[in-house]
Amino acid sequence: MDENDFPARRWLPEHHEWLTRQLADGPGLLCLDWDETCAAGDIGEALIRSLDENGEVWASYTSKLESGDVLEAFVDAAAVLSGMDVVEAAAHCRTCVDEAIRVGDVAVRPEIQDLIRAAEACSWEVWVVSASVQPVVAAFASLYGLASNRVIGMNLAQEQGRYLAYLEGPNSYRQGKVDAIEQFIGRQPDLAIGDAMTDLEMLSFSKKALVIGPSSSELRRIAHSMGWPIQPVFESI
Amino acid sequence: MMFRCLSISAVLLACQPESVITAVGLSDEVATVVVVDVELEGGEHWLEYGVTQQLGLSTPNWTETGAHSIPLLGLPQATDVYIRLMRDNEGRVEEGPLSVVRTGTLPAWVPFVETTGELPDGFVLLSALGGPTTSILIVNQDGQVVWYRSLDEDVVVTDAQFAIAPPERDFEVLSLVSDQDYTVDISAILRFNSRGEMVASVDTPMAHHSFTQGPGEDLSWIAADVREIDGIGPVVGDQIVRFNGVEAIPVRSTWDLYGPPDAEELALYEDYLEIGEDWTHANHLVWDEDRGHYLLSLRNKHDVFALSKSGTVEMVVGDAHGWNFEPSTSVMHEQHAPVWAGEDTMLLLNQESRGTRVVELELDSESHTAEATWSYGLDDGAKMYVLGNVARIPSGETLVNWGSRGVVQWLDEGKSLQWTLESELGHFFASARWVADLYGRE
């Protein structure tokens, strides 16, 4: 693999070299967090704002985050799609992604687009494991060449083709990310990349890990102690 | 920027006068089309480009001097593209410096498609409907979208074709759009250039399903022909309409090909149109320039007509017209998209009891025998009811678009499956057209 296959761009040189070596040593399983890892910004939050006409869901979501009820906040965020037909929801999620990119709420990270392409060229299996609701992450991940069936996210239950307001299967938050990997992929990742404490269990479960950001000093401390490379955030929006 | 003259190795020479790349950017409409502005002096010029520094792709040649804007076609999204201006200066090949630009990211509305197997070469133009967005796409061998264009929310696109006569060194796409059930007459054939800009539009009142390029430079299409029958009400027949660049001329109506239907016949057909009783249900039209006739497929009548430019019936193939189909299981029934695939060989999609099949019929017009020399269906034997088409590539391969199934397949000369493309979210493809080269080179 040469520079053409995986350009250095804004990767620190040592991390670019490290990743290049990992990919070349493959094939393997690469698991990626989505928001603030693969993309700048939070597409799950952009989805709430796109559907929350009176701001109630957003207020509840942020309140729960502040009070530490993070899982509950994520479930509320996922439930904004409840009542929608599956195809209608997918259509809305695609519109939401296009609009969120247009207004600058989220941004594609070309470094990760390149990483995914390079990994797949080296026969790696690439999955996204996100705590945002699956359809909107899948819509965004399609811009990185990933099929919907390679995206694990909060999975709303369905009835007669419509989303319900509660989850089905493992929640993809903290230990739930590991549970989801075991259930849907069935093996330990060779490499995981994340940005937040919500990714800690997935990063720890993986044979190797890299941290982008990270968003908390606690994760930075853990990353140092674990010897995980820490890539400074590419950009903030 | 100066050219490096390849004939003298390791020595850089200034080749006067200079030709230069003045700007490199992306099309405003299509993030995967790179536009290179050049200023050309004497000699024969072209651009070499590719997604690696080894390049590998090239544009056609330019001999005209002055400023030109050259599109780089066939590129995937979000990829670094390396570009070099080349010149053949009286037999001496010179190369300019390497430029690099990254293609943009596709909009999220672009349908996600996946492929398995290998398409040997070329590109496939797809008209996508059934999902969240109506659009036209071009995909490469790997299923990567290299060109796209969305269409208004209130239309469906039932056919898209590469223009037979595009501007030199470029491609254009023609697409037929209409409303779902003919109640709002917004039918038109839209023409888009390689940069995704709509460059022309032809109103096609009551057009549906299919259009064709020809005769000559004309455009022709199928249009609903609604007439009143006493005691029944409005009945929807069809007519071929030809547009000669100035006016639209009715060529032939199915009301002239058959006697008016009675209530008993109309009861056989699905009642889904608001403007009247569905009758002949024309579902495909193609002009064959070599034979000088149209092939018109009428689903409900199970007939295919060959009609001259003026509408004279040259041949009609169908069970009801004395044709004997061998084996009898391949009798033409609710057929779709018939095209000529050889001297007496017709290729079409047929509805059989075992499912929708691609059928290759060897026609003997003297004995009125239609022998199915090849038949092929999807493994699950499912029926495909909406649109779709099949094409024989000049080199012998076959492109099959399974319409509402959202599956497109490529079979090699030996009829072995080589490549499958599938979509998601209920998207399917009204039409699929193959082209070897987006610049129109042989």
Interface residues (C-beta under 8 A of the other chain):
Chain A: N4 D5 P7 V87 E88 A90 A91 C93 R94 T95 V97 D98 I101 V108 P110 Q113 D114 R117 A139 F140 S142 L143 Y144 G145 A147 S148
Chain B: V51 T52 Q53 Q77 A78 T79 D80 R102 T105 L106 P107 A108 W109 V110 F112 E114 G131 P132 T133 Q144 E424 L425 G426
